[in-house]
Amino acid sequence: MRISSQSSQFVFNLPPNFIPSEIIQSYSPLLEKNWIQYENVLDYINSTIIGVNFPGINFDLPMQHLTRGKERMYKPAKNIQDIVGHELTVTFASVDADINYWLMFDIISKHYLDVDNLYVNPFTITAVDIHRDGIYRISFREIILKSLSDNTFNYSQQKVGPKEFTMTFHYNFYDIEFLIDKSKVLELGNIPTIIQKI
């Protein structure tokens, strides 16, 4: 959403080259006509992001029947990358007469028809502290645009809160990298000894 990430303390933006050039050419005049305060279409769509849902861990346990019907469970032998869900759901605020919804609708349609590129550029979620220093970064690779939620046109819709929609992405690989630099961590050896004088 169009708010600072200070309270939520994470940064997530769609990557460069996420929007095809023909879509940028189509929507740029519309943004200029409506005096929307962003330099490009990508910044505009990033400003409407509300949140990102990171999938949890779940795996099926193989079962063996022992004597007299006793069931015994075992840990599976799946790859560690495959015990985490592979769907990333991004929630957007629908703004400006649903312009960003139809922009995303156009993007997912072009992605489906693109036979030259199987995946889009990697996504990253960066967690930051109160000083805006990165704590850790989650990277997602080999991403496929999977689904876009529906959009309702309703004359009787009377909602004070923002209208929302979601887009779901499938990814094949993820990586979590901790970014804390030792030089930014308080070292006890550098603290001077304080001697209390009476």
Secondary structure, 3 states (H helix, E strand, C coil): CCCCCCCCCEEECCCCCCCCHHHHHHHHHHHHHCCCCCCCHHHHHHCCEEEEECCCECCCCCEEECHHHCEEECCCCCCHHHCECCEEEEEEECCCCCHHHHHHHHHHHHHHHCCCCCCECCEEEEEECCCCCEEEEEEEEEEEEEEECCCCCCCCCCCCCCCEEEEEEEEEEEEEEECCCHHHCCCHHHCCCCCCCC
